[in-house]
Amino acid sequence: MASKLLLIVIFVFDLIAFGLAVAAEQRRSTAKIVKDSNVNSNYCVYDSDIATGFGVGSFLFLMASQVLIMVASRCFCCGKALSPRSSRAWAIVLFISCWVTFFIAEVCLLAGSVRNAYHTKYRTYLSNNPPSCQTLRKGVFGAGAAFIVFTGIVTELYYVCYSKAKDSSGPPYGRDTGVRMGTYS
């Protein structure tokens, strides 16, 4: 049977990661062009950089969630062989799916955090050509949040299927591997 405490802890970690990713999407850096009249130049002024911290926090909580599940399931490949039943087949499919969705979520969160932290540091001295105040495109942290939800669902389903396959009773293969000839002799 799957550990209910572990499933609750994983759910809480994924929920925190999701909340931080949504907060990062809402608090992305914005910039405005400011004119410096002393030097006759334009430059970019960025607001708070809190979204980068939210993105990194979300990244770390999602990673902790994935590490806990992989340690609990021995990363699916270590340990005793699982019984060849439908729960093992589902566990294999969900194992691969949880790693794919995890990787996409982590890439979105990491790329969003790095890009959000990038601030242009140059000035333009021509008033006709304002500087390019580059900011993070809308939706990067949102995509990360969506994939956090997918990862959470698939990971918990994987652990339940893995636990069913691990706990299933009976021999892993059929009892007789050969043909009985006892009644014919």
N, C-alpha and C positions, 0 to 999 in steps of 0.2 A: 504494500500500500504506500502511496506517495506521502511524504512527510507534509502534513498540513502546515506546520510551523514554517518550514522552508518555503512553501508556496505563498504564505502570507508575507514573509520577509521579501521575497522576490517581487510580489505585487506592490508592496510599499516602495521598494527601491525604484521600480519602473514608474510608479505614480509620481514620485519625487522628480525623476528624470524628465517625465513628460511635463510636469508643471514648470520646471526650470527652462525647458526648451520653449514652451509657450511664452514664458516671461521674457526670454531672450528675443523672441520674435517681436514682442510688443515694445521692447526697449532698445531696438537697434539704434546704432549711432546715426545721427543726422548732422548735416553740416550746412553752414551758411557762409556766404562770401562777405568779407568785411574789408572796407577800404581804409587803408592807412594813409591819412592825409599828410603826415610828416615826410614820408618817403615816396609818396605818390604811387602806391602799389596796392594790389589786392591779395588777400590770402584767405585760407579756409579756417573757420573756427568750428570745432566739433563739440557736441554736447557730451554728456556722461558716457562712459565706456562700460557700464554695468552689464550690458548684454554679453560681452566677452566672458565675464565671470560666470554668468548664468549658463552660457553654452559649455564652458569647461566643467562646471558642476554637474550638468546634465550628462556630459560625456563620462565623467567618473562614476556617477551613480549607475548608469547603464552598464558600464564595464564591470562594476562590482556585482551587479545582478547576474551577468553572464558568467563571471568567474565562480560565483556560488553554485549556480546550476551545474556547471561543468565539473566542479569538484565533487558535488553530491552524486553525479551520475558517472563519475570517473571518465569524463569526456567520451563516453559511449564505447570507446575502443579498448579500454583497460578493464581488467577484472574478468569475472566469470562470463562465459558465453551465454547469450540469451536464447531462450526457447524459440524455435522457428514457428512463430504464430503471427497472426495479423497485427498484434500489438508491437512486435519487433519490427515488422515492415513499416508501420506507421511511425515508430520511433526513429527509424533511419531517415525517412522522408522529412519528418519534423526537425531532426537534428541538422540536416543540411539546410533546410529553410530558415531555422533560427540563426544559423551563422550568416546566411546571405542577408537577411533583414538586419541583423546586428551590425554587419559591416557597413551597409548602406547608411544606417542611422548614425554610426560613429563618424563616417566620412562627412556627412552633412553637418554634424555638430562641430567637428574639428575644423572643417573648411570655413564654416560660418564664423566660428570664434576667431580664427586667424584673420579672415578678411574683415571682420568687424573691428579688429584691433588696429588695422592698417589705416593710418591717417597721412594724407599728403602733407609734406612739409615745405613746399616751395611757394614762392611769390611770383606774381606776374607784374611787370612794370609798365605794361601797356594797358591803359584803361579800356580799350576796345576788346581785349581778349581776356576774359575772366579765367581764373584758375579752375581746373577740374577737381571738384571736391568729391572724390570717390567714396561711396558708401556701399555697404552690403546690400545686395539685391533682396527685395522682399520675397519671403517664402522659403529661404534656405533653412532657417531654424524650424519653420513650420513643417517642412518635409522631414526634418529630423524627428520632430515630435510625432508625426504620423508613423514613421518607421519604428519609433519606440513602442507605440501601441501594437503594431504588427509583431515586433520582436517579443513583447510581453506575452501576447496571446500564444504565439507559436512555441515559445520557450516553456510555458507552463503546460501546454498540451504535450510537448515532447517529454517533459519529466513524468507526467502521468502515464503516458504510454510506455516509457522506459521502466517505470516502477511495476506496471502490470506485466511486462515481459520478464522482468527480473524475478518477480514473486510468483510467477505461474508455476503450479505444481506439476509433477509428472516428469518423466524422463525427457531430455531434449530431443531425442529421436525415437523411432519405433523400437519396440522391445526385440523383435526378431529381425536379424539382418540376413538370415538365410532361409532356405526352404526346409521345413520339417519333414522328415521321412519316417518318423516313428511308427505310424499306422500302416505303412506299406511293407514293413520287413517281417 
